Amino acid sequence: MDTADLLSQIPIFASLGNEDRGSLAERILRQSFPKGSTLFRRGEPGNALYIIIRGQIRIFASTRQGNEITLALLGPGEFFGEMALLDGEPRSANAEAAEETEVHFLDRDNFFSFLMHKESALRAILRALSQRLRRTDDLLAEAYFLQISHRLARKLVELQERTATGDGASRPLRVTQRELAGMIGATRESVNKELNVLRKKGLVQTSRNRITILDLDRLKRRVR
């Protein structure tokens, strides 16, 4: 898939016409990162938007005690870094390659020179940011009102649906219990306890840093 076609799958660029996407694609560069490498750290200058071509990126924060909280695991077709791209403020979290990863990136100067005469692109970006804010509100509401079992099941469904291939098949989830805990606002011990319940019910199978969903339909019914 060429760069312009990839942009059509990114929410903030989906409404652009073919000519506009082609123009923007010319400004995008490509970069690879080995597993475990850091793309940026919290507090560093923010000046680029990243779009994942292949691999997986972990967005995380660190506490004063040195613990890490995973905020998101992002895969092919997903993007991050858009806030720093727009406001130029320091990064609010850390990003590292959870596996060998390849990305497209667009720096701030190139982005704004493109936007100067592209009102449709600006409108699309505002819509995408609004959707992300709404999702953040949903996550806060879940953390306050929903039980851990419900939040965990919902996150597993979300992660599984994102790994689906073109033929509908899904891969095992490559995620640790600590990462899951960070994503749903729980402790690792609580996640371990709930995973044991799901295993006994025949809904999931676990191994080292991997979770296989055995019955997605039944798991979905737990979050309705």
C-alpha positions as CSV (number, residue, x, y, z in Angstrom):
1,M,0.0,0.0,0.0
2,D,1.5,3.4,-1.0
3,T,1.6,6.3,1.4
4,A,-1.4,8.1,0.0
5,D,-3.6,5.0,0.3
6,L,-2.4,4.5,3.9
7,L,-3.4,8.1,4.7
8,S,-7.0,7.3,3.5
9,Q,-7.3,4.8,6.4
10,I,-6.2,7.4,9.1
11,P,-9.2,9.2,10.6
12,I,-7.6,12.7,10.5
13,F,-6.8,12.3,6.8
14,A,-9.7,10.1,5.6
15,S,-11.9,13.0,4.3
16,L,-9.1,14.4,2.1
17,G,-9.4,14.2,-1.6
18,N,-7.0,12.1,-3.6
19,E,-5.1,15.1,-4.7
20,D,-4.7,16.4,-1.2
21,R,-3.6,13.0,0.1
22,G,-1.1,12.8,-2.6
23,S,0.3,16.2,-1.8
24,L,0.5,15.3,1.9
25,A,2.1,11.9,1.2
26,E,5.0,13.7,-0.5
27,R,5.9,15.3,2.8
28,I,5.9,12.1,4.9
29,L,9.1,10.2,5.7
30,R,9.7,6.6,6.7
31,Q,11.6,5.1,9.6
32,S,12.2,1.7,11.3
33,F,12.7,1.0,15.0
34,P,14.0,-2.2,16.5
35,K,12.1,-3.8,19.4
36,G,12.6,-2.0,22.6
37,S,13.9,1.2,21.1
38,T,12.5,4.6,22.2
39,L,10.7,7.0,19.8
40,F,10.4,9.7,22.4
41,R,10.2,10.3,26.1
42,R,7.8,12.5,28.2
43,G,9.0,16.1,28.3
44,E,10.9,16.0,25.0
45,P,10.0,18.5,22.3
46,G,7.0,17.3,20.3
47,N,7.3,17.9,16.6
48,A,6.0,14.9,14.7
49,L,3.0,12.7,14.0
50,Y,3.6,9.0,13.6
51,I,1.6,6.5,11.6
52,I,2.4,2.8,12.2
53,I,3.0,0.7,9.0
54,R,3.8,-2.5,10.8
55,G,4.7,-3.6,14.3
56,Q,3.4,-2.3,17.6
57,I,4.0,0.8,19.7
58,R,3.6,1.1,23.4
59,I,2.5,4.4,24.9
60,F,3.3,4.6,28.6
61,A,3.9,6.8,31.6
62,S,6.3,6.4,34.6
63,T,5.4,7.1,38.2
64,R,7.7,8.8,40.7
65,Q,8.4,5.4,42.2
66,G,9.7,4.2,38.9
67,N,6.7,2.0,37.9
68,E,5.4,2.1,34.4
69,I,1.7,2.4,33.4
70,T,0.8,1.3,29.8
71,L,-1.7,3.8,28.4
72,A,-2.1,2.2,25.0
73,L,-0.8,-0.4,22.6
74,L,-1.1,0.7,19.0
75,G,-0.8,-1.3,15.8
76,P,-0.7,-0.9,12.0
77,G,-2.9,1.9,10.7
78,E,-3.0,3.7,14.0
79,F,-1.4,7.1,14.7
80,F,0.0,9.0,17.7
81,G,1.8,12.2,18.5
82,E,-0.9,14.4,17.0
83,M,-1.2,16.7,20.0
84,A,2.4,17.7,19.9
85,L,2.1,18.1,16.2
86,L,-0.6,20.7,16.7
87,D,0.6,22.6,19.7
88,G,4.4,22.0,19.8
89,E,4.3,21.3,23.5
90,P,6.5,18.7,25.1
91,R,5.5,15.0,24.9
92,S,3.0,14.0,27.6
93,A,4.0,10.3,27.6
94,N,6.7,7.9,26.4
95,A,6.6,5.8,23.2
96,E,8.7,2.7,22.5
97,A,8.6,-0.1,19.9
98,A,7.0,-3.2,21.5
99,E,8.3,-5.2,18.6
100,E,10.2,-4.4,15.4
101,T,8.2,-1.5,14.0
102,E,8.1,0.7,10.9
103,V,6.4,4.1,10.8
104,H,5.6,7.0,8.6
105,F,6.2,10.3,10.3
106,L,5.2,13.9,9.5
107,D,7.1,16.8,11.1
108,R,5.3,19.9,12.3
109,D,6.7,22.4,9.8
110,N,5.7,20.2,6.8
111,F,2.3,19.7,8.3
112,F,1.5,23.3,8.9
113,S,2.7,24.3,5.4
114,F,0.3,21.8,4.0
115,L,-2.6,23.0,6.2
116,M,-2.3,26.6,5.3
117,H,-4.5,26.1,2.3
118,K,-6.4,23.0,3.2
119,E,-9.5,23.8,5.2
120,S,-10.9,20.3,4.6
121,A,-7.9,18.7,6.3
122,L,-8.2,21.0,9.3
123,R,-11.9,20.0,9.7
124,A,-11.0,16.3,9.5
125,I,-8.3,16.7,12.2
126,L,-10.7,18.5,14.5
127,R,-13.2,15.7,14.2
128,A,-10.6,13.1,14.9
129,L,-9.4,14.9,18.0
130,S,-13.0,15.3,19.2
131,Q,-13.4,11.5,18.9
132,R,-10.3,10.9,20.9
133,L,-11.5,13.2,23.7
134,R,-14.9,11.4,23.7
135,R,-13.1,8.1,24.1
136,T,-11.1,9.5,27.0
137,D,-14.3,10.5,28.7
138,D,-15.6,7.0,28.1
139,L,-12.5,5.5,29.7
140,L,-12.8,7.7,32.8
141,A,-16.5,6.8,33.2
142,E,-15.6,3.1,32.9
143,A,-12.9,3.4,35.5
144,Y,-15.4,5.0,37.9
145,F,-18.5,3.0,37.3
146,L,-17.7,-0.4,35.8
147,Q,-16.3,-3.4,37.6
148,I,-12.8,-4.7,36.8
149,S,-14.2,-7.8,35.1
150,H,-16.3,-5.7,32.8
151,R,-13.4,-3.3,31.9
152,L,-11.0,-6.2,31.3
153,A,-13.4,-8.0,29.0
154,R,-14.1,-4.9,27.0
155,K,-10.4,-4.1,26.6
156,L,-9.7,-7.7,25.5
157,V,-12.5,-7.5,22.9
158,E,-11.1,-4.1,21.6
159,L,-7.6,-5.4,21.3
160,Q,-8.7,-8.6,19.6
161,E,-10.8,-6.8,17.0
162,R,-7.8,-4.6,16.2
163,T,-5.7,-7.7,15.4
164,A,-8.1,-9.2,12.9
165,T,-6.6,-9.9,9.5
166,G,-8.2,-9.4,6.1
167,D,-9.8,-12.9,6.2
168,G,-11.3,-12.2,9.7
169,A,-8.8,-14.4,11.5
170,S,-7.2,-13.1,14.7
171,R,-3.8,-13.4,16.3
172,P,-3.0,-14.0,20.0
173,L,-2.7,-10.8,21.9
174,R,0.9,-9.8,22.8
175,V,0.3,-8.0,26.0
176,T,1.4,-8.4,29.6
177,Q,-0.9,-8.3,32.7
178,R,0.8,-5.2,33.8
179,E,0.1,-3.5,30.5
180,L,-3.5,-4.5,30.7
181,A,-3.8,-3.2,34.2
182,G,-2.5,0.2,33.1
183,M,-5.0,0.3,30.3
184,I,-8.1,-0.4,32.5
185,G,-7.0,1.4,35.6
186,A,-6.5,-1.7,37.8
187,T,-3.7,-3.6,39.6
188,R,-1.8,-6.4,38.0
189,E,-3.0,-8.7,40.7
190,S,-6.7,-7.9,39.9
191,V,-6.1,-8.5,36.2
192,N,-4.5,-11.9,37.0
193,K,-7.5,-12.9,39.2
194,E,-9.9,-11.9,36.4
195,L,-7.9,-13.8,33.7
196,N,-8.1,-16.9,35.9
197,V,-11.9,-16.6,35.9
198,L,-11.9,-16.2,32.1
199,R,-9.6,-19.2,31.7
200,K,-11.9,-21.4,33.9
201,K,-14.9,-20.4,31.7
202,G,-13.0,-21.4,28.6
203,L,-13.0,-17.9,27.2
204,V,-9.2,-17.3,27.0
205,Q,-5.9,-19.1,27.1
206,T,-2.8,-17.5,28.5
207,S,0.9,-18.1,28.2
208,R,3.9,-15.8,28.8
209,N,2.9,-12.3,27.7
210,R,0.3,-13.7,25.3
211,I,-3.5,-14.0,25.6
212,T,-5.5,-16.1,23.1
213,I,-9.2,-15.4,22.9
214,L,-11.0,-18.8,22.5
215,D,-14.6,-17.5,22.3
216,L,-14.9,-13.9,21.2
217,D,-18.7,-14.0,21.0
218,R,-19.1,-15.1,24.6
219,L,-16.6,-12.5,25.7
220,K,-18.5,-9.8,23.9
221,R,-21.7,-10.8,25.8
222,R,-19.9,-10.1,29.1
223,V,-19.6,-6.4,28.2
224,R,-23.2,-5.8,27.0
